[in-house]
Amino acid sequence: MALKSVEEMIRAARERGEFDNLRGRGKPLDHSEYFAQPEELRLAHSILKGAGFVPPEVEVMRELGETRSAIEACDDPKQKRKLLKRADQLKTKLDLLKLGR
């Protein structure tokens, strides 16, 4: 069996309609996030993002958002105080991460 070129594989997939339902089909790609990064970091960030890694501050922001949602949903005053303390800790951590850039 002969190996197919990438172009042949893409052409065959296109003919089978495998690209017809892709998100954003027919719209221009948004590269603003990529070009907002310093040039020397773009490739590394793209590779890490593609592999599912995020910068530490993004992870802290995600956790802070989850904690804030838990605070809003919490009815127990003792638990709410713990969550508020955790939110303060996360805000401090986020500030420190931003300073370290």
C-alpha positions as CSV (number, residue, x, y, z in Angstrom):
1,M,0.0,0.0,0.0
2,A,1.4,3.4,-1.0
3,L,1.6,6.2,1.4
4,K,-0.8,9.1,0.7
5,S,0.5,12.7,0.7
6,V,-1.1,15.0,3.2
7,E,-2.7,16.9,0.4
8,E,-4.4,13.8,-0.9
9,M,-5.7,13.0,2.6
10,I,-7.1,16.5,3.0
11,R,-8.7,16.4,-0.5
12,A,-10.3,13.0,0.3
13,A,-11.6,14.3,3.7
14,R,-13.0,17.4,2.0
15,E,-14.8,15.3,-0.6
16,R,-16.3,13.2,2.1
17,G,-17.6,16.4,3.8
18,E,-15.6,15.9,7.0
19,F,-14.9,19.7,7.1
20,D,-18.4,20.9,6.5
21,N,-19.5,21.3,10.1
22,L,-16.4,22.9,11.6
23,R,-16.9,25.7,14.0
24,G,-16.3,29.1,12.4
25,R,-16.6,27.6,8.8
26,G,-16.5,30.4,6.3
27,K,-15.4,33.0,8.7
28,P,-11.9,34.5,9.0
29,L,-9.6,33.2,11.7
30,D,-9.0,35.5,14.7
31,H,-5.3,35.8,15.2
32,S,-5.5,38.8,17.5
33,E,-4.6,36.7,20.6
34,Y,-1.5,35.2,18.9
35,F,-0.2,38.6,17.7
36,A,-0.8,40.3,21.0
37,Q,1.9,38.1,22.5
38,P,5.6,39.0,22.3
39,E,7.1,37.7,19.1
40,E,9.7,35.6,20.9
41,L,7.0,33.7,22.9
42,R,4.4,33.1,20.1
43,L,5.6,29.7,19.0
44,A,6.1,28.4,22.5
45,H,2.7,29.6,23.6
46,S,1.0,28.1,20.6
47,I,2.6,24.7,21.3
48,L,1.6,24.8,24.9
49,K,-1.9,25.9,24.1
50,G,-2.3,23.1,21.6
51,A,-1.1,20.6,24.2
52,G,-3.7,21.8,26.7
53,F,-1.4,23.8,29.0
54,V,-2.3,27.2,30.2
55,P,-0.3,29.9,32.0
56,P,-0.6,29.7,35.8
57,E,-2.5,33.0,36.0
58,V,-5.2,31.5,33.7
59,E,-5.6,28.5,36.0
60,V,-5.8,30.8,39.1
61,M,-8.5,32.9,37.3
62,R,-10.5,29.8,36.5
63,E,-10.3,28.7,40.2
64,L,-11.2,32.2,41.4
65,G,-14.3,32.2,39.1
66,E,-15.4,28.8,40.5
67,T,-14.8,30.0,44.0
68,R,-16.9,33.1,43.4
69,S,-19.7,31.0,42.0
70,A,-19.6,28.8,45.1
71,I,-19.8,31.9,47.3
72,E,-22.9,33.0,45.5
73,A,-24.5,29.6,45.9
74,C,-23.5,29.0,49.5
75,D,-26.0,29.4,52.3
76,D,-23.8,28.2,55.2
77,P,-22.1,31.2,56.8
78,K,-19.1,29.2,58.1
79,Q,-18.5,27.7,54.7
80,K,-19.0,31.1,53.0
81,R,-16.3,32.6,55.2
82,K,-13.9,29.8,54.1
83,L,-14.8,30.5,50.5
84,L,-14.3,34.2,50.9
85,K,-10.9,33.6,52.5
86,R,-9.9,31.3,49.6
87,A,-11.1,33.9,47.1
88,D,-8.8,36.5,48.8
89,Q,-5.9,34.1,48.7
90,L,-6.5,33.5,45.0
91,K,-6.7,37.2,44.2
92,T,-3.4,37.7,46.0
93,K,-1.8,34.8,44.1
94,L,-3.1,36.3,40.8
95,D,-1.6,39.7,41.7
96,L,1.8,38.1,42.5
97,L,1.7,36.1,39.2
98,K,1.0,39.3,37.2
99,L,3.8,41.1,39.0
100,G,6.3,38.4,38.0
101,R,5.8,38.8,34.3
